[in-house]
Amino acid sequence: DQEGGNVVRLREGGLMLPGNMALGATRDPKLAYAADQSIGSELRLLGFNMNLAPVLDVNSNPRNPVIGIRSYGERPELVGCMGEWFIRGQQEMGISAVAKHFPGHGDTQNDSHFSLPVIDASLAKLDRLELRPFRRAIGAGLDAIMTAHIALPRITHRRALPATLSHAVVTGLLRRRLGFDGIVMTDGLEMRGIAQAYGSARAAVMAVRAGADMAMILWEPGAEEMVYQGLLRAVRRGEIPKARLDASVRRILTAKWRRGLQRRTAPEPQKVVALLQRTPLHQQIQDQIAQRAVTLVRDSAGLLPLRAEDLGNWVVLAPPGPFGERLAAAGAQVVRLPMVPSAAQRRHLVARLRQLCRPGVRLLAGVVNRSHLDVVAALQRERPLPLAVVSFASPYYLQDLPQASTALCTYGYLASSQKAAAAALLGEAPIGGRLPVSLPQVAAYGSGLRRPARAAAATTVPAL
């Protein structure tokens, strides 16, 4: 599940790339290709042969609680382009890509980990928006697709049937209409969006009957054995025909042959990690994406780049990481912000900022989550200040702070993104990212102010 950004499972070595929305902000498919060749080569060296990525959901609903910055953006042409080059880069390195979450989780307002989202979308709407990235991925030779636990009553004619369990979606829409003959796997069958109504074992049988090839079990103790026994009983009773099994086995063996799994040798992971930590290429790709993703949404007071002689008049509210360290070294006053501050910590932070923000002082707030937004909003209610904001997470957060005269997005809070934000603010790197989503009453899709680096301070990021 190595998507990049906030969703990564391997955190040692060189595998911590910025996420999809950061790549979307660069508008550069060459970066997606290079990034995912890097991920693919490193996963292969570590002994993996499949990655549950890329996310091809079009984040058309700003209130989506589960996709957000995991998506490349809100338009299908951008998602399809970047996703195609992710798939090409990764599969060329011998790692099967798994595009998710079919037929599209981007227009939901609840999280299928906890409940079943219902999308009242027609086939025409799906064709126009959600299906376009998947169609392009299939054309690029995609090995596998993961289904979504979302209900599509206008497709299935049932209000509460998840797409994962629907023959009309898996076989009718994906296999027949889109012509996909690769592996279809389910999303996790313990997720409440499916387990509450059906149970994991029954859901696995229904998914295979609908056309899925692999049933995914994630974390529940004993669930693998329960699902296996449920599938075995269904086969013995004839609920799952032999021809249905043979078709899935053929697809799985075809993907294994295509990726050369018969020639694999077992790696030594510790030696591989040590090698990756000494390899500069991955870090160069990571830094390039993070720098080019930085998007300047607003700078109405013309504050950027920050002037060295003025930094003493800035108070910086900084999350854990190198952002605050870099600005403190440059001369700003930095107040550390816990990643998830308690109510008491938030009150203490507001009181501390009230003391520091004397007349003539400006506040620069780096925010990662809504707790951080609450601190800034509480201070602004008590004492409105000249405000600049860096969103290290969702760009939609900028809608909650319309009073900020300067606003930037990085689409992630990993160290590379924090360093890129600091370099952009200080004029050490150019700013050129473009919004991959629209922010009503703030900024339009595709907008982004450009700022050159100061010639004397410019840092060099190697070209790819």
N, C-alpha and C positions, 0 to 999 in steps of 0.2 A: 504493500500500500504506500509506495514511495511517490506521492504526487509532487512533492516539493512544497515549499512554504510551510503552512501550519500543519499539514498532514504528511508526516514522515514517520517511519518505524525504525529506520537505522540512522542513528545520530552521530556515530563515530566516523572518522575518515573524512571523505570529501563529498558526502551525499546531501548536504544541506543547501539546496538551490532555492532561490526565491520562487514563489508560487505562480499559478497560472495567470492571475489578474495582473501581476507585475509584468509577465511576458506580454500580455495583451496591451499594456500601456506602452511597450516599446514599439509595437506594430511591426516587428521584425521576425519573419518566419525563420530566418537563418539562425537567430538566437535560440528559438525553440528547437530547431534541429540539432544545434551544437549542444545545448543543455541536455537533451534527451539521449543523444549519443553518449554523453558523459555518464548519465544515470545508467543507461543500458550496459555500457562497458564495465562499470564498477559492480553492478548487480551480478553480471555474469562472472566476473572474477571471484565474487563472494559465493558463487554456487547457486544463485537463483536462476530460474528460467521463465518466470512470468511476473509482471507487475500490474497491479490493479489500478491502472491509469492509462490514458488521460481522462479527466472529467470533461465531458462534452455537453454538459448542461448549459443552456443559454440562460443567463441570470436576468430574465426579463422582469422579475418581481423583486423590487428593492427590499421587501419585507421577508424575503426568503431566509429562514433561520439556519439552514444546513449547507447551502452551496456558497453564496456570497463570493468571497475572493478566491474560492477554489475554481471558479469559472474564469475563462478568458475574458468574458464581457457579456454585454447584453444583446449583441447582434450576431445572427447565425453565421454570416460570412467571416467575421473575425474568429469566432470559435472554431469554425470548420477549417480555416486556413492554419491556425496555430496548432490545432489538434492533429491535422494531417501530418505536419512536420514533426510533431512529437512522436507519432506512430512510426514514421519512416526512420527517424534517428534511433529509436529504441529497438525496433525489430531488426534493423541492419546489424545491431550488436548482438543478436541472438536471443533477445528477450521478447516474449509474446506480450503485446499490449492488450489491455482490457479496457475498452471504452465504456464509460458509465455516465449516467444511469438511465438506460433506455426505458421508455421513449422520451425522457426529459424530465428532470426534477427542478427545473429553474423557475417555474411559475407557481410554486407552492408557498403557503404561509405557515405550515407546520412541518415538523421533523418526523420522518418515518421511523426513526429510532424509537419514538415514543407514541405515535398514533398514525392512522392511515390518512394521508392527504388525498383530497378529492379534487380533480381538475376537470372542469366542465368545458373541455376542448373538443372541437369537431376535428374530423380527419383533415379538412382543408386547413385549419389553423395549425395542426401538427405538421403538415407538409410544408407550410410556409415558414415555420419557425423551428420547432424542436427537432424535427427529423433531418434537417439539412446538414448539420455537422456529422450525424451518423452516416448519412448517405455518402458524404465525401470520404469519411474514414473507411467505409467498406470499399470504395473505389481505390483506396491507397493500399489495399491488401491486409486490412486489419485481421488479426487472429481471433479475437474474442470480444464479446460484449456482455456487460452486466446489466441485469434488469433492475427496475426501480419498483419499490413497494408503494405505488401510487394507484389510486382508482381513477379510471377513465370511463365513466358511465356512458358517454356518447359513442364509445368504441365497443365496449363489452356488453352494454345494455344491462349492466348490473351495478348498483350504486356502491357496493362495498367489496368488489372483487379486485384485489391487487393485480397490476399488470403482470407481475411475476407468475401468477397462477392462471393467466388468461390465454387460452388457445388463440383467440382472436388477435391478441397483441403479439405473442411470441411467434406463433406459426403464421398467422394471417398477415400481420403487419411487417414483422421483421424478416421472416423467412421468404414469404411470397412477394409482398409488395416491394421490399427493399432488396431482395435477392441475396440475403446473407446466408452463407452455408458454413460459417466458422462456428466456434464454440460459443454457446450461450450459457452463462452461469448466473445464478441468482445472487442478489445481495444477501446479507446475513439473515438466516431464517429464524434467529432468536429475536430480531428486532420487533418491537411491540406492534408496529404497523401491520405485521403479519401473524406473529405468534399468538396474540391475544384472541384472535377469532378462529384460528385454524390449528395452532400447535405446530411445532417444527416438523414432526414426522409426517403428518397429513399434508402440510404445505409442500414438503419435498416431493411427495408422490404427485400432487397436483401440478407442480412445476414441471416435472419430467413429462407428464402426460400432455402438458401445454406445449412442450417442445424444448425445454431446457436440457442441457447436457450435464451440468455439474450443479450440485446443491451445496451452498456454502454455509458452514457452521463456524461460528466465531469464538465464543467464549464460555458458553454454559457447560458446566461439568456433566458428562454423560450424554450430551446431546448428539455427538457423532454416532455413538452406538445406537441410540434411539432412532435416529434418522436412517441409519443403515438397515436396521431390522425392519423398519417401516417400508423401505424400498424393496427389501427382499421378499416380504410378505406380499407386496403388491405384484411383484413379478410372478411369484408362485401361484397367485390367484388369477393371473391373466389380466389384471388391471393395467399393467404396463406390458404391451406386447414385445416379443423378442425383436421384431423389426425396429421398434422405437429404441431399444437398447443398442442394437447394431449400428444404427445411424449415429448415435452419440459416440460410441467407441471409435467409429471411423473418423469422426471429426477430431477427436482428441489425439488419435495416433497420427493423423495428418499434420496437426500442429506440431507435435513432437518431432516428426521427421523434418518438417520445414525449418525448424530451429536447430536441427542437428543434435538433438539430445542423445542420440545413440553414440555420439563421439565424446561425450562429456567425461571429464575426470574430476575427482573430488578435490576441491581447493583447500588451502590452509588459511582460514579466515584471518587469524592474527597477523600473519605475514602480509596478507593482502591489505589490511587496514594500515599497517605500518608503511607499506609502499605508497598507498594513496595519500597519506599524510605528508609524504615527501614530494608529491607531484604537484607542480604549480598550475597546471592547465585548468583543473577544476576550479581553483580559486579565482583564476582570471575570468572564466565564464561567469561564475557567480557574481563577481564584482561588476562585470560589464552589464549584466541584466539589472542588478540593483541600481546602478547609476543611471542607466537609460530609462528605467521605470519611473523615476522621481517626476512627479507631475505638479507643476505650479498652477493651482486653480485660480488663485486670486493674489494680487499684490497691489492693492489700490493706493497704498501710501508709498510705494516705491522703496520698500525697505531692503530688498535683496539686490545683490549680496550684502550681508551684514558687514558693517565697517568695524575694523579692529578697535578704533578709538571709541566706538559706542557700546562695545560689548559689556562694559561695566554697568550700563544702564538697563541691562536685560536680566530678568529672573527666568530661569529655565526650569520647567517642571518636566522631569525626565524619568521614563520607565527604566527598569534594570537593563544595563547594556552599555555599549560604547558611545551612544548618542550623547548622553550627559557627560561622560568622561571627556569626549572630544571638545565640547563647548566649554567645559570647566577649564580645560587646558588653554583655551583661547581667551579666557578672561571673563566669562559670564558667571553669575551666581547661579548655582544649580541646587535644586531641591529634589531629593530622590523620591520617586513615586513607586510604592510596592506594586507588584503586578496585579494583585487583587486586594486592595486595601479594605480593611474592616470599616464599619461605620465610625468607630472611635478614631481610627487612623485618618479617615477622610476629614473629620472635624478638626483634628490636629493640623493636618496639611493646610486647610483653609485659614486657620488662625496664624500659622507660620507664614503663609503667603501674604496675609493681610499686613503683617509686620514688615515684610521685606519690600512690598510694593508701595513705596512712598511716591509722592508726586514726581513725575518725570520718568518713572520706571515703566518699562514694557514687559509683558508676560509672553513667553514662548512656551506653549504647552505641547508636549508629545503624548498622544493618547493611544492606548491599545484596546481599551474596552469601555463599557458604559460606566463603570466605577470611576474611571479617569475623567470621563465627560462630566460626571456629577460633581467632582471636585472643582473643575473649571467653571461650571454653571453656577455653583453655590458662591464662589468668589465673585463672579461677575454680577450676581444679584446684590451682593453686599456692597461692592465697590467696582463699578465698571472701569476696566483698564484697557489701554491699547493692547490688542491681543493678536498674536500669531499662533497658528496651530499646525502641527504635523500629525496627520493620521497614519499611525503605523498598522492599521488594520483596515476596516471597511471604509471606502471613500464616502459612503452615505453618512458617516458621522459628521461630516462637514455641514450637513443640513441642520444639525442641532446647535451649531455655533455660527449663525449668520453674521454676528458682530465682528468676527475675526477679519481684520483687514488684509492679512496674509494667510494663505492656506495651501498646504502641500499634502500630497499622498505618496506613500511608498508601497501600499498593498501588502505589507507584512512587517514583522518586527524582528526577524532574524538579524544577527550581527551585521551582515553585509548590507541590509537595508538601512539599519541605523547609521552605519558609517557613511553610506551614500547620502542620507538626509543631511548629516552634519557637513559633509563636503559641499553639498549644494548650497546650504545656507551661508557658508563661509566663502563662497566663490571659488572653491578649489576644484570644482567640477561643473560642467555645463548642466542646465536643466532643459529637458526636451521631451518628457513623457506626455502622452495624450490620454485623456480619460477614456476608458473602455466601457463606461456606463454614463448615463445621464443623471444629473443631480438637479431635479426641478427646483427652480427659484435660486439656484446657485450657479450651475454651469451646464452647458450642453455636452452631449456625447462628442468626443473627438477634440474637445477644447483643451488647451494647455498653453500657458505663457512660456516663452523661451527666454533663457538667460545664459549668456556666455560665461565661461569661467574667466576669472581674472588671469591675465597672461602670466604674471609673475608667480601666482600661487597654483596654477593648473597642475593637477595630477594626471599622470598618464595611465590609462587602462588599455592593455594590449588589445589590438584589433584581432578579430577571429577570422 
